Amino acid sequence: MKLKKQLASLTIAGMMSIIATTSAFASGVGYVNFDALVQAHKDFPKVSAQMQSAIKSANEEFTKKAPSLKTDQEKQDLGKQLAQRLNTLENTLITPIEKDVVAKVEQVRVDKNLDCIVAQGAIIAGADNAVDETNEVSKLLQ
């Protein structure tokens, strides 16, 4: 009987030490304001200017072509075509910036030995110990 109690005590002590060791390796969670990082990227002003120019061109094209179209459906189709073109351009221009931001977020995660970095607002519970890493990533984007 005494041996069973000792084995049970050893088992519990072993489990407690495993839990303590595991928590020592857990480094925590960071978060970033992803949209702010994208907008702070060095290439964002150039992309923004290109998009403004493309929007202006699309509006001019619509204004020029719309009067010659006979039905509202044709005008709607032209609008959809122009909007789709703008969406494709925006994705083409913004994707490299987003990839660069993600790479810098990963670099900060590794440098700070964090378990993960999530987008600000994504943590539903347990955010008390999460650390805002937006400034650290922003420094790398300069």
C-alpha positions in Angstrom: 0.0 0.0 0.0 2.8 2.4 0.9 4.5 1.6 -2.4 1.4 2.5 -4.4 1.2 5.9 -2.6 4.9 6.5 -3.3 4.4 5.6 -7.0 1.4 7.9 -7.2 3.3 10.7 -5.6 6.2 10.2 -8.0 3.8 10.1 -10.9 2.2 13.4 -9.8 5.5 15.0 -9.2 6.7 13.9 -12.6 3.7 15.3 -14.3 4.1 18.6 -12.4 7.7 18.9 -13.6 6.7 18.2 -17.2 4.0 20.9 -17.0 6.5 23.4 -15.5 9.1 22.5 -18.1 6.6 22.9 -21.0 5.4 26.3 -19.7 9.0 27.5 -19.5 9.4 26.8 -23.2 6.2 28.6 -24.2 7.2 32.1 -25.1 3.9 33.7 -25.6 1.8 35.5 -28.2 2.4 38.7 -30.0 0.1 40.7 -32.1 0.4 43.4 -34.8 -1.9 45.9 -36.5 -1.4 44.4 -39.9 -3.3 47.2 -41.8 -1.1 49.8 -40.2 2.0 47.9 -41.1 0.9 47.6 -44.7 0.2 51.4 -44.8 3.5 52.2 -43.2 5.4 50.1 -45.8 7.9 52.1 -47.8 6.3 51.1 -51.1 2.7 51.9 -50.0 2.7 55.5 -51.2 3.8 54.5 -54.7 1.1 51.7 -54.8 -1.5 54.2 -53.5 -0.6 56.7 -56.2 -0.8 54.0 -58.9 -4.2 53.0 -57.6 -5.5 56.5 -57.5 -4.3 57.0 -61.1 -6.0 53.7 -62.2 -9.3 54.7 -60.5 -9.2 58.1 -62.3 -8.6 56.4 -65.6 -11.4 53.9 -65.0 -13.8 56.7 -64.1 -12.8 58.6 -67.3 -13.2 55.4 -69.4 -16.7 54.9 -67.9 -17.7 58.5 -68.5 -16.5 58.3 -72.1 -18.1 54.9 -72.9 -21.3 55.0 -70.9 -23.2 57.5 -73.1 -22.8 55.2 -76.1 -24.2 52.2 -74.3 -27.9 51.5 -74.9 -29.1 49.7 -71.8 -28.5 50.0 -68.1 -27.3 46.4 -68.1 -24.5 47.3 -70.6 -23.5 50.2 -68.3 -23.5 47.9 -65.3 -21.4 45.3 -67.2 -18.9 48.0 -68.1 -18.8 49.1 -64.4 -18.2 45.5 -63.3 -15.5 45.1 -65.9 -13.7 48.2 -64.7 -14.1 47.3 -61.0 -12.7 43.8 -61.7 -9.7 45.3 -63.5 -9.1 47.7 -60.5 -9.4 44.7 -58.1 -6.9 42.7 -60.1 -4.4 45.6 -60.2 -4.8 46.3 -56.5 -4.1 42.6 -55.7 -1.1 42.6 -58.0 0.3 45.8 -56.3 -0.5 45.0 -52.7 0.5 41.3 -52.6 4.3 42.0 -52.5 3.9 44.5 -49.7 1.8 42.0 -47.7 4.4 39.3 -48.2 7.1 41.6 -47.0 5.1 42.5 -43.9 4.5 38.8 -43.2 8.2 38.1 -43.6 9.1 40.8 -41.1 6.4 39.6 -38.7 8.0 36.2 -38.9 11.4 37.6 -38.3 10.2 39.4 -35.1 8.5 36.2 -34.0 11.7 34.2 -34.4 13.9 37.0 -32.9 11.7 37.3 -29.8 11.1 33.5 -29.6 7.3 33.9 -29.6 5.0 31.0 -30.2 3.0 33.1 -32.6 2.0 36.6 -33.8 -1.6 37.2 -34.7 -3.5 40.1 -36.2 -4.7 42.6 -33.6 -8.2 41.8 -32.4 -7.9 38.1 -33.3 -7.3 37.0 -29.7 -10.7 36.3 -28.1 -9.4 35.2 -24.7 -6.0 35.3 -23.0 -4.9 38.5 -24.5 -3.6 39.8 -21.1 -0.1 38.4 -21.7 0.0 39.1 -25.5 2.5 41.8 -26.6 2.0 44.4 -29.3 4.9 43.9 -31.8 3.7 46.4 -34.4 6.5 48.9 -33.6 9.1 46.2 -33.9 7.9 45.0 -37.3 7.5 48.6 -38.4 11.2 49.3 -37.6 12.2 46.4 -39.9 10.0 47.8 -42.7 11.9 51.1 -42.8 
